[in-house]
Each structure stands twice: as C-alpha cells, then as structure tokens.
Amino acid sequence: MFAEVAKPVTLTFCILSLYAVFSAAFLAVSVDMHGKICECLIRLALAAAISLISGLIFRDAVQEPHVGSARLTATLPIQLFCWASGVMSFPGTWKGTAFSTGIPASK
C-alpha cells in the first residue's frame, strides 16, 4: 500500500529535480560561469539522490516472482535520470566549450 502511493510521489519529485537542473543549466542567466557550473552540479547531485531513493522504492515494489532479479538500473526513475542527464550534457558541453574558447554559442 505504501509503495503504491510513494511511487508516483517520488517520481514527481524526480521529474521536478531534473527540471531544476535544466533550469539552472539553460534558462538561468549568469555572468559568473564557475558559479553557474557549481550550482548545476549541486542540483545534479540532488537530482541523483532523489532518483536513487525513488529507484529503491520502485525496486522494492516489484512483484514476488521477480524480486531477486530486479536491478536498480532497470527502474523508471534511474533510467529517467540517466537519459535526462545524458541529453542535457551534450548542449551543456558545447555551450561550455564555446564559452571557454570565446566563440559565440549562437549567431
């Protein structure tokens, strides 16, 4: 009963924490690039912790015959975190490279 209520709540927190990472990385305007990177890394670590807790709740809610074979990486929150952080890293690295070389990121 508790797991069925906790799953959507923790998944919502997982999505909101990933949105906070996206917001800090791409929507926030900042002159200090090092401060922005630190803020993004802190939010990414928080999102990873929330996803891990949510993944543990999802894994514990697996039906009886599959309990022994349930992997943490196969849960929805962990997969969501991995895909979202991977997708957000490509434009972020391009933006960071353009910033460090002095080339404008967009024309």
C-alpha positions in Angstrom: 0.0 0.0 0.0 2.7 2.4 1.0 4.8 1.6 -2.1 1.9 2.3 -4.5 1.4 5.7 -3.0 5.1 6.5 -2.8 5.9 5.6 -6.4 4.1 8.5 -8.1 5.1 11.0 -5.4 8.8 10.1 -5.7 8.6 10.0 -9.5 7.1 13.5 -9.4 10.0 14.7 -7.2 12.4 13.1 -9.6 11.0 14.9 -12.6 10.9 18.2 -10.7 14.5 17.9 -9.6 15.6 17.2 -13.2 13.6 20.3 -14.3 15.6 22.3 -11.7 18.8 21.0 -13.2 17.6 22.0 -16.7 16.5 25.4 -15.4 19.8 26.1 -13.8 21.8 24.9 -16.8 20.0 26.5 -19.6 17.4 29.1 -18.5 19.3 30.9 -15.8 21.2 34.0 -16.9 24.6 34.3 -15.1 27.8 36.3 -15.8 29.8 34.0 -13.5 30.2 30.8 -15.3 32.0 29.0 -12.5 29.2 29.8 -10.1 26.7 28.5 -12.6 28.6 25.3 -13.0 28.8 24.8 -9.2 25.0 25.4 -8.9 24.3 23.0 -11.7 26.5 20.3 -10.2 24.8 20.7 -6.8 21.4 20.4 -8.4 22.5 17.4 -10.4 23.8 15.7 -7.2 20.4 16.4 -5.5 18.6 15.0 -8.5 20.7 11.9 -8.4 20.0 11.4 -4.8 16.2 11.8 -5.3 16.3 9.4 -8.3 18.2 6.9 -6.3 15.7 7.0 -3.4 12.9 6.8 -6.0 14.6 3.9 -7.7 14.9 2.0 -4.5 11.1 2.5 -3.8 10.3 1.3 -7.3 12.6 -1.7 -7.0 11.0 -2.7 -3.6 7.6 -2.6 -5.2 8.3 -5.3 -7.7 6.0 -8.4 -7.6 7.1 -11.5 -5.7 8.4 -13.8 -8.6 10.8 -11.1 -9.9 12.2 -9.8 -6.6 15.6 -11.5 -6.9 16.2 -10.3 -10.5 15.1 -6.7 -10.1 18.0 -4.4 -10.8 18.2 -0.8 -9.7 19.2 0.5 -13.1 16.0 -1.1 -14.6 13.7 1.2 -12.6 12.0 4.1 -14.3 13.5 6.9 -12.1 17.1 5.8 -12.6 16.5 5.4 -16.4 14.9 8.8 -16.5 17.8 10.4 -14.6 20.4 8.7 -16.9 18.7 9.7 -20.1 17.9 13.3 -19.0 21.4 14.0 -17.7 22.9 12.5 -20.8 20.7 14.5 -23.1 21.4 17.7 -21.1 25.2 17.1 -21.1 25.6 17.5 -24.9 24.3 21.1 -25.3 26.0 21.9 -22.0 29.4 20.8 -23.1 29.0 22.6 -26.4 27.9 25.8 -24.6 30.8 25.5 -22.1 33.3 24.9 -24.9 32.1 27.9 -26.8 32.3 30.0 -23.6 35.9 28.9 -22.9 37.2 29.5 -26.5 35.4 32.8 -26.9 33.4 31.6 -29.9 29.8 32.9 -29.7 27.4 30.0 -28.9 24.8 31.2 -31.3 24.7 33.7 -34.1 
